[in-house]
């Protein structure tokens, strides 16, 4: 205390004339609190104030988000289980109705026994026993327990011989060929080439180059592809003026095949797991109808190869796509995971991915978003889903397949170029090439964007969904000669 008093005396002496004998305690008290206030002010300047529970709130929000996703996942599983249970109940009811109809038809049939009146007995009990024995003879070993089992399995008894004829199964139709699917494009090209050859000048070799090139441009091969095809066409000793229409078409087919040639093993997507986890294939595109058709055909194709396939209906802003895939799931038996209207696409993708992992599926097909109510770009919405999948399963998605309906050159090329720059597509799937007269632009697309064609869709059903075959495709654009045998050999290989 003494040293503190001396300190205050020295401070007051320095401030002016000060007599120690006239020391005033109030001055001492005021000076003490002034020093303390200055010290507290400096401490506020240099000490960072911490917001209470800031880290705890962040962790709590993360936990809430994770819990929300898990609740969605559980709700989706309950919905799937309810759908499967409802399907089993409906099938069982149908089989029960089938058994009832058969029994009714049997009851209406007269028993062909002349001994009924003679050996049936006079009282009701004896006649009922006689009828029961007759029915058992008709049914053989078929019992009520067998009927219930058959109703669950969906089969008909082999030992029942009814008089009415059952409907015969429809004959299995053969797959559609490239020749059938590209007939419109082939005819358009052939007509242009006929006109070009009619105008040729026997003495001027160069006079035929420009008409043929114009015919290729009219078929929408694209400028770059046309230059390459014409360069290959004019090589060699055989002159253009010496060629017939068939010669020109064959040479053009071979030249075009070189532009789209690729390793056959890299065309098909292999439906096998990657590092013991499902292979994830993103299906993107603006045309929801064609996307659904491609998903159905691709899933059926993988299932035929023995793979366990699941589908994530993540296009949350296309209720038609989700409802169509859900209805198809009941018919095909391939599990489709979906969600209610306007739910986030990332939430459905999260649920589908973890369900595929839990069930050890081989392939998960993800129907990517095709639009957004806030008009944000499709690529941004797809990236959100891809980032979520990559976070939950490193390395996924493994394939990004763009599905589009075959159309004109500009209408096809520009959307593909835009999406490819954002998503780095791994393949293309062109649908309904049979309705297009300019299917040749697929050659231009692969050449200009360096994105391989993986699959071709001819017609509306599974028969026309084919893996891309460059030689067969380009040959079908120019000529149908020998195409069926070529395709058969390719299919056998």
C-alpha positions in Angstrom: 0.0 0.0 0.0 2.9 2.3 0.8 4.4 1.8 -2.7 1.1 2.5 -4.3 0.8 5.8 -2.3 4.2 6.8 -3.3 3.4 6.1 -7.0 0.3 8.3 -6.8 2.3 11.1 -5.0 4.9 11.0 -7.8 2.2 11.1 -10.5 0.4 14.1 -8.9 3.8 15.9 -8.3 4.6 15.5 -12.0 1.2 16.9 -13.0 1.8 20.2 -11.0 2.5 21.8 -7.6 1.5 19.3 -5.1 2.0 19.2 -1.4 2.2 15.7 0.2 1.0 17.1 3.5 -2.3 18.1 1.9 -3.0 14.6 0.4 -6.7 14.2 -0.5 -8.1 10.6 -0.5 -10.7 11.5 -3.2 -8.0 12.5 -5.6 -6.3 9.1 -5.0 -9.6 7.3 -5.6 -10.4 9.2 -8.8 -6.8 8.5 -10.2 -7.1 4.8 -9.4 -10.3 4.4 -11.3 -9.0 6.4 -14.2 -6.1 4.0 -14.6 -8.4 1.0 -14.4 -10.7 2.4 -17.0 -7.9 3.1 -19.4 -6.6 -0.5 -19.0 -10.0 -2.0 -19.7 -10.4 0.1 -22.8 -7.1 -1.2 -24.2 -8.1 -4.8 -23.4 -11.2 -4.4 -25.6 -9.1 -3.2 -28.5 -6.7 -6.1 -28.5 -8.8 -9.0 -27.2 -11.1 -10.6 -29.9 -14.5 -11.3 -28.5 -15.7 -14.7 -29.3 -19.3 -15.4 -30.2 -20.7 -17.9 -27.7 -21.5 -21.4 -29.1 -20.5 -20.4 -32.7 -18.8 -23.8 -33.4 -21.6 -25.7 -31.7 -24.3 -24.2 -33.9 -22.4 -25.0 -37.1 -22.0 -28.7 -36.0 -25.7 -28.7 -35.1 -26.7 -27.5 -38.5 -24.6 -30.2 -40.2 -26.2 -32.8 -38.0 -29.7 -31.5 -38.9 -28.9 -31.7 -42.6 -27.5 -35.2 -42.3 -30.6 -36.3 -40.3 -32.9 -34.8 -42.9 -31.2 -36.8 -45.7 -31.5 -40.0 -43.6 -35.2 -39.3 -42.9 -35.7 -38.9 -46.7 -33.9 -42.1 -47.3 -35.9 -44.0 -44.7 -39.2 -42.5 -46.2 -38.1 -43.6 -49.6 -37.5 -47.2 -48.5 -40.9 -47.3 -46.8 -42.5 -46.1 -50.0 -40.7 -48.7 -52.1 -41.6 -51.5 -49.6 -45.2 -50.3 -49.7 -45.2 -50.3 -53.5 -43.8 -53.8 -53.7 -46.3 -55.1 -51.1 -49.2 -53.6 -53.0 -47.9 -55.2 -56.2 -47.7 -58.6 -54.6 -51.3 -58.2 -53.2 -52.6 -57.2 -56.6 -50.9 -60.2 -58.3 -52.2 -62.5 -55.7 -55.8 -61.2 -56.1 -55.5 -61.7 -59.9 -54.4 -65.3 -59.4 -57.2 -66.0 -57.0 -59.7 -64.6 -59.6 -58.1 -66.9 -62.2 -58.6 -69.9 -60.0 -62.2 -68.9 -59.2 -62.9 -68.5 -62.9 -61.5 -71.9 -63.7 -63.6 -73.5 -60.9 -66.7 -71.8 -62.2 -66.1 -73.1 -65.7 -65.6 -76.6 -64.2 -68.8 -76.3 -62.2 -70.8 -75.4 -65.4 -69.5 -78.4 -67.2 -71.7 -81.5 -67.0 -70.2 -84.7 -65.6 -70.1 -87.2 -68.4 -71.1 -90.2 -66.4 -74.1 -92.4 -67.3 -73.8 -94.0 -63.9 -74.7 -90.9 -61.9 -78.3 -91.9 -61.4 -77.4 -95.5 -61.0 -74.4 -95.2 -58.7 -74.8 -91.7 -57.3 -77.1 -92.9 -54.6 -80.6 -91.8 -53.7 -79.8 -89.4 -50.8 -78.0 -86.0 -51.1 -74.9 -87.0 -49.2 -74.2 -90.0 -51.4 -74.6 -87.8 -54.6 -72.3 -85.1 -53.2 -69.6 -87.7 -52.4 -70.0 -89.0 -56.0 -69.6 -85.5 -57.4 -66.5 -84.9 -55.2 -64.9 -88.1 -56.5 -65.6 -87.1 -60.1 -64.1 -83.6 -59.6 -61.0 -85.1 -57.9 -60.5 -87.4 -60.9 -60.7 -84.4 -63.2 -58.2 -82.4 -61.2 -55.9 -85.3 -60.6 -53.4 -84.3 -57.9 -54.3 -80.6 -58.0 -55.5 -79.5 -54.5 -56.5 -76.2 -52.9 -53.0 -75.8 -51.5 -51.6 -76.2 -54.9 -54.0 -73.6 -56.2 -52.9 -71.1 -53.6 -49.2 -71.7 -54.3 -49.8 -71.3 -58.0 -51.7 -68.0 -57.4 -48.6 -66.7 -55.6 -46.1 -67.9 -58.2 -48.2 -66.8 -61.1 -48.3 -70.1 -62.9 -51.1 -72.3 -64.3 -51.5 -76.0 -63.5 -50.1 -78.3 -66.1 -52.5 -81.2 -65.5 -55.7 -79.2 -66.1 -57.1 -79.8 -69.6 -59.7 -77.2 -70.4 -61.6 -77.1 -73.6 -61.1 -73.4 -74.3 -58.0 -72.5 -76.2 -55.5 -70.2 -74.4 -54.2 -67.2 -76.3 -50.9 -68.1 -78.0 -47.9 -66.0 -77.0 -47.0 -63.3 -79.5 -44.2 -64.3 -81.8 -40.8 -62.8 -80.8 -40.1 -60.1 -83.3 -36.5 -59.7 -84.6 -34.5 -56.6 -83.7 -34.7 -53.6 -86.0 -31.7 -53.1 -88.3 -29.6 -50.1 -89.2 -30.9 -50.5 -92.7 -34.5 -50.1 -91.6 -33.8 -47.3 -89.2 -31.8 -45.1 -91.6 -34.0 -45.6 -94.7 -35.2 -41.9 -94.7 -31.7 -40.6 -94.5 -30.4 -43.0 -97.0 -33.1 -42.2 -99.6 -32.4 -38.4 -99.2 -28.7 -39.0 -99.8 -29.3 -41.3 -102.7 -31.5 -38.8 -104.4 -28.9 -36.0 -104.1 -26.2 -38.3 -105.5 -28.3 -39.4 -108.5 -28.8 -35.7 -109.4 -25.1 -35.1 -109.0 -24.1 -38.0 -111.3 -26.6 -37.0 -114.0 -24.9 -33.6 -114.3 -21.3 -34.9 -114.6 -19.1 -33.9 -117.5 -17.2 -37.0 -118.8 -14.3 -34.7 -119.8 -14.0 -32.8 -116.5 -13.1 -34.8 -113.4 -13.4 -31.8 -111.1 -17.0 -31.1 -112.3 -18.2 -34.0 -110.1 -16.5 -33.1 -106.9 -18.6 -30.0 -106.1 -22.0 -31.7 -106.7 -21.1 -34.7 -104.5 -19.8 -32.3 -101.8 -23.0 -30.3 -102.0 -25.0 -33.6 -101.6 -23.1 -34.4 -98.5 -23.6 -30.9 -97.1 -27.3 -31.2 -97.8 -27.3 -34.5 -95.9 -25.8 -32.5 -93.0 -22.5 -34.3 -92.7 -21.0 -30.9 -91.6 -18.2 -28.9 -93.3 -15.3 -30.7 -91.6 -16.6 -34.2 -92.2 -17.4 -33.3 -95.8 -13.8 -32.2 -96.5 -12.4 -35.4 -94.9 -14.8 -37.7 -96.8 -14.1 -36.0 -100.2 -10.4 -36.2 -99.6 -10.6 -40.0 -99.1 -13.0 -40.4 -102.0 -10.7 -38.7 -104.5 -7.7 -40.8 -103.5 -6.6 -43.8 -105.6 -6.4 -44.6 -109.3 -10.2 -44.9 -109.7 -11.6 -41.7 -111.1 -14.9 -40.2 -110.1 -16.2 -40.2 -113.7 -15.6 -43.9 -114.0 -17.8 -44.6 -110.9 -21.4 -45.8 -110.9 -23.8 -44.7 -108.3 -23.2 -47.8 -106.3 -19.4 -47.3 -106.5 -19.7 -43.7 -105.2 -22.0 -44.8 -102.4 -19.7 -47.7 -101.3 -16.6 -45.4 -101.3 -18.5 -42.7 -99.4 -19.6 -45.3 -96.8 -16.0 -46.4 -96.2 -14.7 -42.9 -96.0 -17.4 -41.9 -93.5 -16.7 -45.0 -91.4 -13.1 -43.9 -90.9 -14.3 -40.7 -89.3 -16.4 -42.4 -86.6 -14.3 -45.5 -86.1 -13.5 -46.4 -82.5 -12.6 -49.3 -80.3 -15.6 -51.6 -80.3 -15.0 -52.6 -76.7 -15.3 -48.9 -75.6 -18.7 -48.4 -77.2 -20.8 -50.5 -74.8 -21.1 -49.5 -71.1 -20.0 -52.5 -69.1 -22.6 -53.2 -66.3 -20.1 -54.2 -63.6 -19.3 -52.7 -60.2 -16.3 -50.4 -59.7 -14.3 -51.2 -56.6 -17.1 -53.3 -55.2 -19.5 -50.4 -55.5 -22.3 -49.7 -58.1 -21.2 -48.2 -61.4 -23.1 -44.8 -61.6 -24.3 -43.7 -65.0 -25.7 -40.2 -65.4 -28.4 -39.9 -68.1 -28.7 -36.2 -69.1 -30.7 -34.4 -71.8 -33.4 -31.9 -72.5 -36.0 -34.3 -74.0 -37.6 -36.1 -71.0 -39.5 -38.6 -73.2 -36.4 -39.8 -75.0 -34.4 -39.9 -71.7 -37.0 -42.2 -70.2 -37.0 -44.4 -73.3 -33.2 -44.7 -73.2 -33.2 -45.5 -69.5 -35.8 -48.2 -69.9 -33.9 -49.8 -72.8 -30.5 -49.5 -71.2 -31.7 -50.9 -67.9 -33.4 -53.9 -69.7 -30.2 -54.4 -71.7 -28.1 -54.6 -68.5 -30.6 -56.8 -66.8 -30.5 -59.3 -69.8 -26.7 -59.4 -69.2 -27.3 -60.6 -65.6 -26.6 -57.3 -63.9 -28.6 -56.0 -60.9 -29.9 -52.6 -62.0 -31.4 -49.7 -60.1 -32.7 -46.4 -61.4 -32.8 -43.0 -59.5 -35.6 -40.8 -60.9 -33.8 -37.6 -60.0 -35.5 -35.3 -62.6 -37.6 -33.8 -59.8 -39.1 -31.1 -62.1 -40.6 -33.6 -64.6 -43.4 -35.5 -62.9 -44.2 -37.3 -66.2 -40.8 -38.8 -66.2 -41.0 -40.0 -62.6 -44.5 -41.4 -63.0 -43.6 -43.2 -66.2 -40.5 -44.7 -64.7 -42.4 -45.8 -61.6 -45.1 -47.5 -63.7 -42.5 -49.2 -65.8 -40.8 -50.4 -62.6 -43.9 -52.5 -61.7 -43.8 -54.1 -65.1 -40.1 -54.8 -65.4 -39.2 -55.6 -61.8 -36.3 -53.1 -61.9 -36.3 -50.9 -58.8 -36.9 -47.2 -59.4 -36.3 -44.8 -56.5 -38.2 -41.5 -56.7 -39.6 -38.8 -54.5 -42.5 -36.4 -54.2 -43.0 -33.4 -56.4 -40.5 -30.5 -56.1 -38.2 -32.5 -53.8 -34.5 -31.7 -54.4 -32.8 -33.8 -57.1 -29.8 -34.2 -54.8 -32.0 -35.7 -52.1 -33.4 -38.3 -54.5 -29.9 -39.1 -55.8 -28.5 -39.4 -52.2 -31.3 -41.9 -51.4 -30.8 -43.9 -54.6 -27.1 -44.1 -54.3 -27.1 -45.4 -50.8 -29.9 -47.8 -51.5 -27.9 -49.2 -54.5 -24.8 -49.5 -52.3 -26.8 -51.3 -49.5 -28.4 -53.7 -52.0 -25.0 -54.3 -53.8 -26.4 -53.3 -57.2 -24.1 -53.5 -60.2 -25.4 -50.4 -62.0 -27.3 -47.3 -60.9 -28.8 -45.2 -63.7 -29.4 -41.6 -62.6 -32.1 -39.6 -64.5 -30.5 -36.2 -64.2 -32.5 -32.9 -63.9 -33.7 -31.4 -67.2 -35.0 -28.1 -65.8 -35.6 -25.8 -62.8 -38.4 -23.6 -61.8 -35.9 -20.7 -61.2 -34.7 -21.0 -64.7 -31.1 -21.8 -63.8 -29.1 -23.7 -66.3 -29.5 -27.4 -66.6 -25.7 -27.9 -66.4 -25.7 -26.2 -62.9 -28.5 -28.5 -61.6 -26.8 -31.6 -63.0 -23.4 -30.5 -61.4 -25.1 -30.3 -58.0 -26.2 -33.9 -58.3 -22.8 -35.0 -59.7 -21.0 -33.3 -56.8 -23.2 -34.9 -54.2 -22.6 -38.4 -55.8 -18.8 -37.8 -56.0 -18.8 -36.8 -52.4 -20.6 -39.9 -51.2 -18.8 -42.3 -53.6 -15.4 -41.0 -54.8 -14.8 -41.6 -58.5 -18.5 -41.6 -59.4 -20.3 -40.9 -61.6 -18.4 -43.1 -64.0 -20.3 -42.3 -67.2 -22.2 -39.3 -68.4 -24.4 -40.2 -71.3 -26.3 -37.5 -73.2 -29.6 -38.6 -74.7 -31.1 -36.6 -77.6 -33.6 -37.0 -80.4 -31.9 -37.1 -83.8 -32.6 -33.8 -85.7 -30.9 -31.3 -87.9 -27.2 -30.3 -87.7 -27.5 -27.0 -85.8 -30.3 -28.3 -83.7 -28.2 -31.2 -82.6 -24.7 -29.8 -82.4 -25.2 -26.6 -80.4 -26.9 -28.1 -77.3 -24.4 -31.0 -77.3 -21.5 -28.5 -77.5 -22.9 -26.5 -74.6 -23.4 -29.4 -72.3 -20.1 -31.0 -73.2 -18.2 -27.9 -72.3 -19.8 -28.0 -68.8 -20.1 -31.7 -68.0 -17.4 -33.5 -70.1 -19.7 -36.1 -71.7 -18.4 -39.6 -72.0 -20.9 -40.7 -74.7 -24.0 -39.9 -76.8 -27.2 -41.8 -77.3 -29.2 -40.7 -80.4 -32.9 -41.7 -80.3 -35.5 -42.0 -83.1 -33.0 -41.8 -85.9 -35.7 -43.6 -88.0 -37.8 -40.3 -88.0 -34.8 -38.2 -89.1 -33.7 -37.5 -92.7 -30.4 -36.0 -91.6 -29.0 -38.8 -89.4 -25.6 -38.2 -91.1 -25.0 -35.3 -88.8 -24.0 -37.8 -86.1 -20.8 -38.3 -88.1 -20.2 -34.5 -87.9 -21.0 -34.4 -84.1 -18.4 -37.1 -83.2 -15.8 -35.5 -85.4 -16.2 -31.9 -84.2 -16.8 -32.6 -80.5 -14.7 -35.7 -80.1 -17.5 -37.4 -78.1 -18.2 -41.1 -79.1 -21.7 -42.4 -80.0 -22.6 -45.2 -77.6 -26.1 -46.2 -78.5 -28.7 -45.7 -81.3 -32.5 -45.8 -80.8 -34.5 -47.0 -83.8 -38.3 -47.0 -83.2 -40.0 -46.8 -79.9 -39.4 -50.2 -78.3 -36.5 -52.3 -77.0 -36.0 -54.0 -80.3 -34.5 -50.9 -81.9 -32.1 -50.0 -79.1 -28.6 -50.9 -80.4 -25.0 -50.3 -79.5 -23.4 -48.1 -82.1 -21.5 -49.9 -84.9 -19.6 -47.3 -87.1 -19.2 -49.5 -90.2 -22.8 -50.7 -90.2 -24.1 -47.2 -89.5 -22.3 -45.4 -92.3 -23.0 -48.3 -94.8 -26.7 -48.0 -94.0 -26.5 -44.2 -94.8 -25.5 -44.9 -98.3 -26.5 -48.4 -99.3 -28.7 -51.3 -98.1 -26.8 -53.9 -100.2 -25.5 -56.8 -98.0 -26.4 -54.9 -94.8 -28.5 -57.6 -93.2 -25.7 -60.1 -93.4 -23.2 -57.6 -92.2 -25.3 -56.8 -89.2 -25.9 -60.4 -88.5 -22.2 -61.1 -88.5 -21.6 -58.2 -86.2 -24.3 -59.3 -83.8 -22.9 -62.9 -83.8 -19.4 -61.6 -83.0 
